[in-house]
Amino acid sequence: MQAGRAIFPHRMRYPLAGRHSACAMIIAMKHMGIDELDELERIVAAGGSGLEARILCEIDCGGRQLPLHAFSLGNRDPGVPAIGIFGGVHGLESIGAQVVIAFLQSILSRLRWDTTLQRQLERLRLVFVPVVNPGGMWRRTRANPRGVDLMRNAPLEARESAPFLIGGHRLGPRLPWYRGPAGGPMEAEAAALCQVVDGELLSHRFSMVVDCHSGFGLSDRIWFPYAHTTLPIPHLAEMHALMEILDQTHSHHRYVFEPQSRQYLAHGDLWDHLYLRALEEGGRIFLPLTLEMGSWLWVKKNPRQLFSRHGMFNPLIEHRRQRVVRRHLAWLDFMTRAASGSALWLPQGEAREAQRRLAMRRWFGGSTA
C-alpha cells in the first residue's frame, strides 16, 4: 500500500449513507443546541486532505436520530502504529469531547502546511471518535438515552469487590452507573466503539487509546487497566516506560499516572474488555489510557458551579475552558508522537524486566514478584 494513498484518499466515506445525505442530516441538527455536533458538522463539511469520515450508527434520542461519527487519518498498513482518541462517552462531560475536537481541528489545520506532520502520518494511523454518546450529550446525562452508563456496559465482572452503585449495578436506569440488563447485548454506542477498536486499532501490531473524561478529584489523572481487578496488567512494563518518557519530555507536567484499580474497581469497563480481547488474539500490544480531568479544581475556583450539574463536570468560565483545552492538547500531541516512535521506547529483554520491577514498586505496594 502506498503511503500517499493511505493519507490522501480522494473522498470521504459514509458506509450508512451517501455524503450528501449525511451532511443534510447534520445540517438539520444545526440548531439542536449541541455545540460539539455543530463542530463536527463543520469538520465534515470542510473535509480536507486525508480525512476519512464515517457514521458508525445513528442513536435514537426522543425521535431524533443523532449520528455517531468517526474520523481517520494516516496509513492503514497494520505494520505501522495506531492511536485512537475518544471523547464524550459520558454525556455530561462535554469538556472531554471539546478537547478531542480541538485536537482533531488542530491536526487538520496543520496538515495543510506542516510537512513534519505529513511525514508522521506516513508511519501512523490516527482515529478519532469525538462524541461516543451523542444522545447523552443532547440530554445532558452521564448515561445514554436508554439510561445505560457506557463505561459499565461491557460483559465483564469485577473479580474483587466493586463499590456499591459507582462500580456498576443492574438495579435499573433510574440510578446512575446502570450497566444494562444482565445477558443483554451491548448498547449501540459501546458496540460501535468496540467496532472501531477492532477494525482500526487491534488490526495493528501496536496501538494505543486515549479516552478523555472529567469529574475525578483535584488532579488530572492518566488511568490504565485494570479496572476490574487489582492485579497488574501483562503490559505493566510498557506502561511504566511510557510514563518515563512523559516525565522526561514534559518534566513539569501535573498528571498522576496510575492503574485505575488504585482508586476503585468497576464492572463492565470497556477498556478492560478490549484489552483482554487483544491479549486473547496475541502478537500485538494494545495500551488503552483514560484521561480523568480533575473537575474539582474548577469547582474549587468557582464554587457556584456546584449549583449546576453540568458545572460539576466542566469548566463554565470561558477562559478556564480554553486553558483546560490548551493544557491537554499538549499531552495528546505527546501521545501521537509516542505512538509514532513506539519502536524507540518500548522496552525489550532485560530492560523490560527492569521496567516491570520499577512499576511494581511504584504502583503495587513494593512487591516485584
C-alpha positions as CSV (number, residue, x, y, z in Angstrom):
1,M,0.0,0.0,0.0
2,Q,1.3,3.4,-0.9
3,A,1.6,5.8,2.0
4,G,0.4,8.7,-0.1
5,R,-2.9,7.0,-0.9
6,A,-3.3,6.0,2.8
7,I,-3.1,9.6,3.8
8,F,-4.8,11.3,0.9
9,P,-7.9,9.3,-0.2
10,H,-10.0,11.0,-2.8
11,R,-13.3,11.1,-1.0
12,M,-14.8,10.8,2.5
13,R,-16.6,7.6,3.3
14,Y,-20.1,7.1,4.8
15,P,-21.0,3.4,4.9
16,L,-24.6,4.1,6.2
17,A,-25.4,6.9,3.8
18,G,-24.1,9.0,1.0
19,R,-22.0,12.0,1.7
20,H,-24.8,14.5,0.8
21,S,-27.5,12.8,2.9
22,A,-25.1,12.5,5.8
23,C,-24.3,16.3,5.6
24,A,-28.0,17.0,5.2
25,M,-28.7,15.1,8.4
26,I,-26.1,17.0,10.3
27,I,-27.3,20.4,8.9
28,A,-30.8,19.5,10.0
29,M,-29.5,19.3,13.6
30,K,-27.6,22.6,13.4
31,H,-30.0,24.3,15.8
32,M,-30.4,21.4,18.2
33,G,-28.1,23.1,20.8
34,I,-25.2,20.6,20.8
35,D,-22.2,22.7,20.1
36,E,-19.9,19.7,19.8
37,L,-22.1,18.2,17.0
38,D,-22.1,21.6,15.3
39,E,-18.3,21.5,15.3
40,L,-18.3,18.0,13.8
41,E,-20.7,19.3,11.1
42,R,-18.1,21.9,10.2
43,I,-15.3,19.4,10.1
44,V,-17.3,17.1,7.8
45,A,-18.3,20.0,5.5
46,A,-14.7,21.3,5.3
47,G,-13.2,17.9,4.6
48,G,-9.6,18.3,3.9
49,S,-6.7,16.2,2.6
50,G,-6.5,12.8,4.2
51,L,-9.7,12.9,6.3
52,E,-11.9,9.8,6.2
53,A,-15.2,10.4,7.9
54,R,-18.0,7.9,8.5
55,I,-21.1,7.5,10.6
56,L,-20.9,4.4,12.7
57,C,-24.5,4.3,13.7
58,E,-27.5,6.5,14.5
59,I,-28.7,6.9,18.0
60,D,-32.4,7.5,18.7
61,C,-33.0,10.3,21.2
62,G,-36.6,11.1,21.6
63,G,-37.4,10.7,18.0
64,R,-34.2,12.5,16.8
65,Q,-31.6,10.4,15.1
66,L,-28.1,11.5,16.2
67,P,-25.1,10.3,14.2
68,L,-22.1,8.7,15.9
69,H,-19.1,10.0,13.9
70,A,-15.7,8.5,13.4
71,F,-12.7,10.2,11.7
72,S,-9.5,8.6,10.5
73,L,-6.2,9.8,9.1
74,G,-2.9,8.3,8.1
75,N,-1.6,5.0,6.9
76,R,-3.8,1.9,7.1
77,D,-0.9,-0.6,6.9
78,P,-1.2,-2.9,10.0
79,G,2.6,-2.7,10.3
80,V,2.5,0.9,11.4
81,P,1.5,2.1,14.9
82,A,-2.0,3.4,15.5
83,I,-3.7,5.6,18.2
84,G,-7.4,6.2,18.8
85,I,-8.6,9.3,20.6
86,F,-12.1,9.2,22.1
87,G,-14.4,11.6,24.0
88,G,-17.9,12.2,25.1
89,V,-18.5,8.7,26.5
90,H,-20.4,10.4,29.3
91,G,-22.8,13.0,28.0
92,L,-22.3,15.3,31.0
93,E,-18.6,15.5,30.4
94,S,-18.6,17.8,27.4
95,I,-15.1,19.1,28.1
96,G,-13.7,15.7,27.1
97,A,-15.4,15.9,23.7
98,Q,-14.2,19.5,23.3
99,V,-10.6,18.5,23.9
100,V,-10.8,15.8,21.3
101,I,-12.5,18.0,18.7
102,A,-9.9,20.8,19.3
103,F,-7.1,18.3,18.7
104,L,-8.7,17.0,15.5
105,Q,-9.1,20.5,14.3
106,S,-5.5,21.3,15.0
107,I,-4.3,18.2,13.1
108,L,-6.4,19.1,10.1
109,S,-5.3,22.7,10.1
110,R,-1.6,21.7,10.4
111,L,-1.9,19.1,7.6
112,R,-2.2,22.0,5.1
113,W,1.4,23.2,5.8
114,D,3.1,21.0,8.3
115,T,5.4,18.7,6.4
116,T,6.6,17.1,9.6
117,L,3.1,16.0,10.4
118,Q,2.5,14.8,6.9
119,R,5.6,12.6,7.2
120,Q,4.5,11.4,10.6
121,L,1.1,10.2,9.1
122,E,3.0,8.1,6.6
123,R,4.0,6.0,9.6
124,L,1.0,6.3,11.8
125,R,-2.8,5.7,11.8
126,L,-4.9,8.3,13.7
127,V,-8.5,7.6,14.7
128,F,-11.0,9.9,16.4
129,V,-14.4,9.3,17.9
130,P,-15.0,12.7,19.5
131,V,-18.6,12.1,20.8
132,V,-19.2,8.5,21.6
133,N,-22.5,9.3,23.4
134,P,-24.3,12.0,21.3
135,G,-27.7,11.1,23.0
136,G,-26.3,11.6,26.4
137,M,-24.7,14.9,25.4
138,W,-28.1,16.1,23.9
139,R,-29.9,15.1,27.2
140,R,-27.0,16.4,29.4
141,T,-26.9,13.0,31.2
142,R,-24.0,10.7,32.0
143,A,-25.8,7.7,30.6
144,N,-27.0,7.2,27.0
145,P,-30.8,7.8,26.2
146,R,-31.6,4.3,27.5
147,G,-30.1,5.1,30.9
148,V,-27.0,2.9,30.5
149,D,-23.6,4.0,31.5
150,L,-21.4,3.0,28.6
151,M,-18.3,2.6,30.7
152,R,-20.1,-0.1,32.7
153,N,-21.7,-1.8,29.8
154,A,-19.1,-4.4,28.7
155,P,-19.7,-8.1,29.5
156,L,-17.1,-8.2,32.3
157,E,-17.4,-8.7,36.0
158,A,-15.1,-7.3,38.7
159,R,-13.0,-10.1,40.3
160,E,-12.9,-8.3,43.6
161,S,-15.5,-6.1,45.4
162,A,-16.6,-3.1,43.5
163,P,-18.1,-0.1,45.3
164,F,-21.9,0.0,45.5
165,L,-23.5,1.8,42.6
166,I,-20.4,3.6,41.3
167,G,-18.8,0.3,40.4
168,G,-21.8,-0.6,38.2
169,H,-25.1,-2.2,39.0
170,R,-28.3,-3.7,37.4
171,L,-30.9,-2.1,39.7
172,G,-32.3,0.0,36.8
173,P,-31.7,3.0,34.6
174,R,-33.2,5.5,37.2
175,L,-29.9,5.2,39.1
176,P,-26.5,6.4,37.8
177,W,-23.9,3.8,36.7
178,Y,-26.5,1.4,35.5
179,R,-24.9,-1.4,33.5
180,G,-27.8,-2.5,31.4
181,P,-29.8,-5.8,31.7
182,A,-27.9,-9.0,32.5
183,G,-27.3,-11.0,29.4
184,G,-28.4,-8.2,27.1
185,P,-26.4,-7.0,24.1
186,M,-24.1,-4.1,24.4
187,E,-25.5,-0.7,23.8
188,A,-25.2,0.6,20.2
189,E,-22.7,3.2,21.2
190,A,-20.5,0.8,23.1
191,A,-20.7,-1.8,20.3
192,A,-19.7,0.9,17.8
193,L,-16.7,1.9,19.9
194,C,-15.6,-1.8,20.0
195,Q,-16.1,-2.0,16.2
196,V,-13.7,1.0,15.7
197,V,-11.1,-0.5,18.1
198,D,-11.4,-3.9,16.4
199,G,-11.1,-2.6,12.9
200,E,-8.8,0.4,13.2
201,L,-6.6,-0.3,16.2
202,L,-6.4,-4.0,17.1
203,S,-5.6,-4.7,13.4
204,H,-2.2,-3.0,14.0
205,R,0.7,-4.7,15.8
206,F,1.0,-1.7,18.2
207,S,-1.8,0.6,19.2
208,M,-2.8,3.0,22.0
209,V,-6.0,4.7,23.1
210,V,-6.7,8.0,24.9
211,D,-10.3,8.3,26.2
212,C,-11.0,11.8,27.6
213,H,-13.2,12.2,30.7
214,S,-13.7,14.6,33.5
215,G,-15.0,14.5,37.0
216,F,-12.5,12.8,39.4
217,G,-10.7,14.7,42.1
218,L,-8.3,17.6,42.3
219,S,-5.7,16.2,40.0
220,D,-5.6,15.3,36.3
221,R,-5.1,11.6,36.2
222,I,-4.0,9.2,33.5
223,W,-5.5,5.8,34.2
224,F,-4.7,2.4,32.6
225,P,-6.2,-1.0,33.1
226,Y,-7.2,-2.9,35.1
227,A,-10.5,-1.5,36.4
228,H,-12.0,-5.0,37.2
229,T,-9.1,-6.3,39.3
230,T,-6.2,-5.1,41.4
231,L,-3.8,-7.4,39.6
232,P,-1.2,-5.8,37.3
233,I,-1.7,-6.0,33.6
234,P,0.7,-8.0,31.4
235,H,2.0,-4.8,29.8
236,L,2.9,-3.1,33.0
237,A,6.5,-2.6,31.8
238,E,5.3,-0.8,28.7
239,M,3.0,1.5,30.7
240,H,5.9,2.4,33.0
241,A,8.2,3.1,30.1
242,L,5.5,5.4,28.6
243,M,5.2,7.2,31.9
244,E,9.0,7.6,32.0
245,I,9.2,9.3,28.6
246,L,6.3,11.6,29.6
247,D,8.3,12.6,32.7
248,Q,11.4,13.2,30.7
249,T,9.7,15.1,27.9
250,H,7.4,17.2,30.0
251,S,9.2,17.4,33.3
252,H,6.7,19.9,34.8
253,H,3.5,18.1,33.9
254,R,0.9,17.6,36.7
255,Y,-0.6,14.3,35.6
256,V,-0.9,11.4,38.1
257,F,-0.2,8.3,36.0
258,E,-1.6,5.1,37.7
259,P,-3.7,2.0,37.3
260,Q,-7.4,2.7,37.8
261,S,-7.6,0.0,40.4
262,R,-5.7,2.3,42.8
263,Q,-8.9,4.4,43.1
264,Y,-11.8,1.9,42.7
265,L,-12.9,-1.2,40.8
266,A,-15.8,-1.4,38.4
267,H,-17.8,-3.9,36.5
268,G,-18.2,-3.7,32.7
269,D,-15.2,-1.5,31.9
270,L,-15.0,-1.2,28.1
271,W,-11.2,-0.7,28.0
272,D,-10.6,-3.7,30.2
273,H,-12.9,-5.7,27.9
274,L,-11.0,-4.6,24.8
275,Y,-7.6,-5.1,26.4
276,L,-8.4,-8.6,27.4
277,R,-9.7,-9.3,23.8
278,A,-6.3,-8.0,22.5
279,L,-4.5,-10.4,24.8
280,E,-6.5,-13.3,23.6
281,E,-5.6,-12.5,20.0
282,G,-1.9,-12.3,20.9
283,G,1.0,-11.0,18.9
284,R,0.2,-7.3,19.4
285,I,0.5,-4.6,22.0
286,F,-2.6,-2.5,22.9
287,L,-2.3,0.2,25.6
288,P,-5.6,1.9,26.5
289,L,-5.4,5.0,28.7
290,T,-8.1,7.2,30.2
291,L,-7.6,10.9,30.9
292,E,-9.6,11.9,34.0
293,M,-9.6,15.7,34.2
294,G,-9.8,16.9,37.8
295,S,-13.1,18.8,37.7
296,W,-13.0,19.5,41.4
297,L,-10.3,22.1,40.6
298,W,-12.8,24.1,38.6
299,V,-15.4,23.8,41.4
300,K,-12.8,24.9,43.9
301,K,-12.1,28.1,41.8
302,N,-15.8,28.7,41.2
303,P,-17.9,27.2,43.9
304,R,-21.1,28.4,42.3
305,Q,-20.6,25.6,39.8
306,L,-21.9,23.2,42.5
307,F,-25.4,24.5,41.8
308,S,-25.2,23.3,38.2
309,R,-24.9,19.6,37.4
310,H,-23.1,20.5,34.2
311,G,-20.8,22.7,36.2
312,M,-19.7,19.8,38.4
313,F,-18.0,18.2,35.4
314,N,-17.0,21.1,33.1
315,P,-15.3,24.5,33.5
316,L,-18.1,27.0,32.9
317,I,-16.0,30.2,32.7
318,E,-14.7,30.5,29.1
319,H,-11.1,31.4,29.9
320,R,-10.8,28.4,32.2
321,R,-12.3,26.2,29.5
322,Q,-9.7,27.4,27.0
323,R,-6.9,26.9,29.4
324,V,-8.0,23.3,30.1
325,V,-8.2,22.6,26.3
326,R,-4.7,24.1,25.7
327,R,-3.1,22.1,28.5
328,H,-4.4,18.7,27.3
329,L,-3.7,19.4,23.6
330,A,0.0,19.3,24.5
331,W,-0.5,15.8,26.1
332,L,-2.4,14.5,23.1
333,D,0.3,15.7,20.8
334,F,2.8,13.9,23.0
335,M,0.7,10.7,22.8
336,T,0.6,10.7,19.0
337,R,4.4,11.2,18.9
338,A,4.9,8.4,21.4
339,A,2.7,6.1,19.3
340,S,4.6,7.0,16.1
341,G,8.0,6.5,17.8
342,S,7.0,3.5,19.9
343,A,9.8,1.3,18.5
344,L,12.3,3.5,20.1
345,W,10.9,3.5,23.7
346,L,9.2,0.1,24.1
347,P,11.4,-1.9,26.5
348,Q,12.8,-5.3,25.4
349,G,14.6,-8.1,27.2
350,E,16.3,-7.1,30.4
351,A,15.1,-3.5,30.1
352,R,11.5,-4.7,30.0
353,E,12.0,-6.7,33.3
354,A,13.7,-3.7,34.9
355,Q,10.7,-1.5,33.9
356,R,8.3,-4.1,35.3
357,R,10.1,-4.2,38.7
358,L,10.0,-0.4,38.8
359,A,6.3,-0.4,38.0
360,M,5.6,-3.0,40.7
361,R,7.4,-0.9,43.3
362,R,5.6,2.3,42.2
363,W,2.0,1.0,41.9
364,F,1.6,-2.3,43.7
365,G,3.0,-1.8,47.2
366,G,6.6,-2.6,46.7
367,S,6.2,-6.2,45.5
368,T,8.3,-7.1,42.5
369,A,7.0,-10.7,42.2
